[in-house]
């Protein structure tokens, strides 16, 4: 049987080795990147998502203004019909200009 002091030293060393192994997993594992690499990767993803959100907000603002125009006036409807479907009203003359 081990003496009480020897047993405590063995437990202390076992805890130190376990702590070192856990620290290795946290800071160095995952291909050498550890938590710092994961943090940088997540930060990069977050920036990409922020940019997507910014673009989506801009598109939503454009769509809101289009919806407002469509709900409040006939001119917007006829303009969309002209641009998207080639709509020509009665009595109008359609001209096509070709670049030189």
Order of alpha helices (4+ residues) and beta strands (2+ residues): alpha-alpha-alpha
